[in-house]
């Protein structure tokens, strides 16, 4: 259920700025979807259904005032991101590090909303979480600024805890070694 709520909030974030540009009521806004999952993936369908539902709740109706351009980046995300830019979409919604990087390389002007990425700052997609800069915004799964607080909460739940281990894939795109170094530095100073 939390994932569905997340996607509905993202839907609001992606669609909300569109009418603020003084667009005419009959204009159909185009949302480019650059998806890291395959078109046949059931998880993709659940996420997209939740996204469309939230857009409908905000009165963004497919075929009336919003249209979708789909690209499934299971093969060549760079080519597909460029296709979305050439299709003149108003915003690109994407997830996963490779499609986000491909969209970033394809445009510096079309807004990019990342549905999720491991470490947006560590991957250099955004400058900081508070001030992303550029044309990319959205959600990140890793917020190193919160690492100390997370450790404090774990210590409150397990007061006799002496050690905490973290498993981290340093080779994964969207984060990696800079991100884990930040976590270690922050949590080393945490008083439990």
N, C-alpha and C positions, 0 to 999 in steps of 0.2 A: 504494500500500500504506500510506503514512503516514496518508492521510486515513481509511482503514478503522481503523487503530489508534487514531486520535484519537476517532473515533465510538465505538469500543468502550470507551475510557476514559470518555468522556462518559456512556455507558450505565451504567457502574458508578457514576459520581458521581451520576447522576440517581436511580438505584434504591437505592443504599446507604442513605440516611437513612430510607427508608420504613419498614422494620421496626423501627427504633430507637424508635419511639413506642409500643411495647407493643401493637401491633395483634394482633388475634386471627388465628390461622393461616388461617382460612377467608375472611378479608377480601380482597377484590379491590381492589388499589390502582389508581387511575386516573391515567394520564399523559396530560396534554393536549399535543398536538403542534400548535404554531402555526407552520406552515411557510411560508417566504418564496418557495419554488419552487412551480410548478404541480404538481398531483397527477399529471400525465402525464410529468413530467420524469424521465428515466432516472437522472440524478445523485441526485435525491431518493430513488428506489427503492434505489440502491446504499447510500446513507447509512443509510436506515432498516433495510435488511436487516442491515447491520453492527451497528446499534444493538440490534435484536432478538436477534441472535446473542449479543452480549455479555450481554444480560439473561438469556438461556437458560443461559449458562455460570455465571451467578450464581444460578441456580434461580428466575428470574422468568419464568414461562411464561404467554404470552398465553392467556387463557381460563381459567386456573387461579388465578393470584394477581395478575395484572396485566391491565389493559384499556387500550386507547388511544382517545382522543377526538381525531379529526383535524379541523384547520381549515387550509385553504390560503389564505393571505393575499394572493392575487394581486389581490383587489378591495378589500375594506374590513377591514384588520387590526384596527381599533378595535372594530368590531362582533363580529368573530370572537373576539377576546381576551375580550370581555365574555361571550360565549356559553360559553367554556371555564370562566370563573370561576363563572357561573351553573350549569354542569354539575357543580360541586363537585369538580373534579379535585384530586388531591393535589399535583401539581407540573406546571408548564408548561415544556416544552422547546421552544426556539425558536432561530432564527438570523436574521441580517440586522437592520439598525438599525430599520426600520419596525415589524416584528412585535415586537421587543423593547420599543420605546417604547410600542406599543399595549398590551402585556401589563403594563408598568409602570404605565400610566395606569389599567388595569382593576383592579389589585389591589395592595395593600400588604402582604398577608398570605400569599398562596399563593406558595411558592417558585418562582422563575423561573431556569431554567438556560439560559444562552445558549451555543449550540453554537459560535458564532463571531460576532465583530463587529469592525469596523475598529479603533476606539479607544474602549473601554468607559469610560475615565476622561474623555476629551475630550468624549464624548457625554453625560456625566453619568449614565450608567447605574449606575456604582459610584463610591464615594468614592475609593478607591485600589485597586490590585491586591492589596496585602497584606491590606487590611481593606475588603472591598467595602461593608459596611454594608447596611441594608435587606434586601430579599428577593431580590436578584438576585446570581447568581454564575455562573461559567462561564469561557469562554475568550475572549481578545481576540487579534487578530492584530497589534496595534500595542502594544508595550510600550516607551514612550519611555525608561524607566529603562535599557533595554538598548542604546540607540542608540550611546552611546560605545563600548561593547564591540563592537558590530557593525562600527563603523568601524575599530577596532583590528584585528579579524580580517581585514577586507578589506585593510588595509595590510600585514598579515603575509603574506597570499597574494600580493599585488602590491607588493613593497617599493619599487618606483620610482614608485608612484602619486603623482600631484601633485594631482589634482582628483577629486571625486566629485560626481555630479549625482543628484538624487532627483526623480522625477516624482510629483506628489501631486495628487490631485483634491480641492481645497479645498471644492468644492460638494457632495461626497458626504456622505450622512448617516452618522453613526457616527464622526465624527472632524472633519476639516476643519482650518481655520486654527489653532485653538489647538494641535492636535496637531503640526503642522509647526513652529510656533514653538518648542515644547518640544524637538523633534529638533534644530533649528538651535542652540538654546542649549546643549544637552548636547554635541553634536558639536563645537561651536566651542571648547570647553574641552579636547577630547580631544587628547592628545599622541600623535602617530604616529611 
